[in-house]
Amino acid sequence: MALDKIGIAKRIAQELQNNTYVNLGIGIPTLVANYVPKGISVEFQSENGILGMGPFPYENEEDADLINAGKQTITALDGAVYFDSATSFAMIRGQHVQLTVLGAMEVSENGDIANWKIPGKMVKGMGGAMDLVASAENIIVAMMHTNKKGESKILTQCSLPLTGVGCVKKVVTNLAVLEVLPQGGFKLLERAPGVSVEEIQAATEASLLVDGIIPEMSLVD
Amino acid sequence: MINKVVPNVQEALVGVKDGMTLMLGGFGLCGIPENSIAELVKKRTKNLTCISNNAGVDNFGLGLLLQEKQIKKMISSYVGENDEFERQMLSGELEVDLIPQGSLAERCRAGGAGIPAFYTPAGYGTEVAEGKEVREFNGKPHILESALTADFAIVKAWKGDTAGNLIFKATAKNFNPTMAMAGTITVAEVEELVPAGQLNPNEIHTPGIFVQRIFQGERFEKKIEQLTIRKK
């Protein structure tokens, strides 16, 4: 069965490395913070100016001066620090943040990502996404494999205006875990539980390398 | 000590004229100079170019200036959550320049630091790079971005002293210290104004040299855009 958003978040949480700084985008990526594996210590950065972001506050303990990049009220963990926007993006551009997880509308087989603009529709802006994808050492995209019309979002070439070029390393969808190969093209690494290779191939427009037996994702809480 | 105190928001904004460029601190509705924005609405200053990460919501923040059609151009990184903004943008009444958030912050910082331009990888290969010089450093392409300055930078701090030194609270810091550096005149509205000597110099975020006018805001509503809580 294809994963839901929580399943995608749980699978991405397995990618977290011990003692690293991680920036989580809005949407599915935010959920990853709820499933950090035991024994793994990570610190979450939010680009509006906090390292050491904690969970949502309890009722009546919210502070209008303490929010994340999605403008949601949050808390700060022990060891947290606040900083200005220029310093925040110095951390990002200077590659002090090891992993960025973000959502996308389209990803292409050379690692391009489009997630900020649909021509003809209201343009809300790129926020920090262009800075994040241009600089992060490691970028994992969290998204559904197809759009609402059932069309593949894993493409030979993006059709929407780009956010960044050649930057995505891995994609985790409701159907599969895919790696972007250095020479271009996707490699199928894992299948969602009960999803066949054929189903993944059918939902993938880009070239997809299927090498040997593809294991199912193991999702533990 | 050079005394930077002005008695009220009216005095703080003397000289703000039609057609000027303003920088306004804040991220969403967090850390915005709400007293100054309310005064700009009262002053009916028009044709403003506003440099601010966001454009407020319909009934708060810069949304109040948009409602009164006082803004000619917005320079921002993200402008969702605002129906009037969308209407004005789609009808062509409002010019909008969207800039990657890190480039926006660094352009303000550069403006305050006397650096006319810098190269950044953000936006390379996208429409943000159109018309901009591209240069390769360490095998990676970068684009040239220029500094931003403003006639007035209007920021909000938690505490300030009579010398103009500022301390910000939590993530209400955001663009405020960066923009404070880049105004020809920088106005700081603070929740608590204390005599010089009462803030610990070790704990000051923005040195008073960047601030020309400081006043204690009359009222801070501090609206929350997305209230998210967890159960006990």
Contacts between the chains, C-beta under 8 A, distances in Angstrom:
chain1	res1	chain2	res2	distance
A	46	B	171	7.6
A	47	B	101	6.5
A	47	B	102	7.7
A	48	B	27	4.5
A	48	B	28	7.9
A	48	B	30	7.4
A	48	B	171	5.3
A	48	B	174	5.5
A	49	B	27	7.4
A	49	B	171	4.8
A	49	B	173	5.5
A	49	B	174	5.2
A	50	B	170	7.6
A	50	B	171	5.4
A	55	B	230	5.7
A	56	B	228	4.5
A	56	B	229	5.3
A	56	B	230	4.5
A	57	B	229	5.9
A	57	B	230	7.3
A	58	B	229	6.3
A	58	B	230	6.3
A	58	B	231	7.8
A	58	B	232	5.5
A	59	B	229	4.8
A	59	B	231	8.0
A	59	B	232	7.7
A	61	B	229	7.9
A	62	B	224	6.6
A	62	B	227	6.1
A	62	B	229	6.3
A	63	B	170	6.6
A	64	B	29	7.7
A	64	B	30	6.6
A	64	B	172	7.9
A	64	B	222	3.8
A	64	B	223	7.0
A	64	B	224	5.0
A	65	B	30	6.3
A	65	B	31	6.9
A	65	B	158	7.7
A	65	B	169	4.8
A	65	B	170	4.3
A	65	B	171	6.5
A	65	B	172	4.1
A	65	B	222	7.1
A	66	B	170	4.4
A	66	B	171	5.6
A	67	B	27	7.4
A	67	B	28	6.6
A	67	B	30	5.0
A	67	B	171	5.5
A	67	B	224	7.8
A	67	B	225	7.4
A	67	B	226	7.5
A	68	B	171	7.8
A	69	B	27	7.9
A	70	B	226	6.6
A	71	B	27	7.7
A	71	B	28	4.0
A	71	B	29	7.5
A	71	B	30	7.2
A	71	B	225	4.1
A	71	B	226	4.8
A	72	B	226	4.4
A	72	B	227	8.0
A	72	B	228	4.1
A	73	B	224	6.1
A	73	B	226	7.0
A	73	B	227	5.8
A	73	B	228	5.3
A	73	B	229	7.1
A	74	B	228	7.5
A	76	B	170	7.3
A	82	B	168	7.6
A	82	B	170	5.4
A	82	B	171	5.9
A	82	B	173	5.4
A	83	B	173	6.8
A	84	B	105	7.6
A	84	B	168	7.9
A	84	B	173	5.3
A	84	B	174	6.5
A	84	B	175	7.1
A	84	B	176	7.1
A	84	B	177	4.3
A	84	B	178	5.2
A	84	B	205	7.6
A	85	B	27	7.4
A	85	B	53	7.2
A	85	B	101	7.0
A	85	B	102	7.8
A	85	B	104	7.8
A	85	B	105	3.8
A	85	B	174	5.3
A	85	B	175	4.8
A	85	B	178	5.6
A	86	B	105	4.3
A	86	B	106	5.8
A	86	B	108	7.2
A	86	B	109	4.2
A	86	B	177	7.9
A	86	B	178	4.6
A	88	B	102	7.7
A	88	B	105	7.3
A	89	B	101	6.9
A	89	B	102	3.1
A	89	B	105	5.4
A	89	B	106	6.4
A	92	B	102	6.2
A	93	B	102	6.0
A	93	B	120	6.7
A	93	B	121	7.2
A	93	B	122	7.1
A	112	B	125	7.7
A	122	B	80	7.9
A	122	B	86	5.3
A	122	B	89	7.8
A	122	B	90	7.4
A	123	B	79	8.0
A	123	B	89	7.9
A	123	B	96	7.9
A	123	B	98	6.9
A	124	B	78	6.0
A	124	B	79	5.9
A	124	B	80	3.7
A	125	B	76	6.3
A	125	B	77	5.4
A	125	B	78	3.9
A	125	B	79	5.2
A	125	B	80	7.2
A	125	B	98	4.6
A	126	B	77	6.5
A	126	B	78	7.3
A	126	B	98	6.5
A	126	B	100	5.5
A	126	B	101	7.5
A	126	B	128	7.5
A	127	B	77	5.2
A	127	B	78	4.2
A	127	B	100	7.9
A	127	B	101	5.3
A	128	B	77	7.0
A	128	B	100	7.0
A	128	B	101	4.0
A	128	B	102	6.1
A	129	B	100	7.6
A	130	B	100	3.8
A	130	B	102	7.8
A	130	B	103	7.7
A	130	B	122	4.7
A	130	B	123	4.9
A	130	B	126	6.4
A	130	B	128	6.4
A	131	B	100	5.0
A	131	B	101	6.1
A	131	B	102	3.3
A	131	B	103	6.7
A	131	B	120	7.6
A	131	B	122	4.1
A	134	B	120	7.5
A	134	B	121	4.0
A	134	B	122	4.4
A	134	B	123	7.0
A	134	B	124	6.3
A	135	B	121	5.9
A	135	B	122	7.1
A	161	B	126	6.7
A	161	B	127	5.6
A	162	B	125	5.9
A	162	B	126	4.7
A	162	B	127	7.9
A	163	B	126	6.4
A	164	B	124	7.8
A	164	B	125	6.8
A	164	B	126	6.9
A	165	B	124	6.8
A	165	B	125	3.5
A	165	B	126	7.6
A	166	B	125	7.8
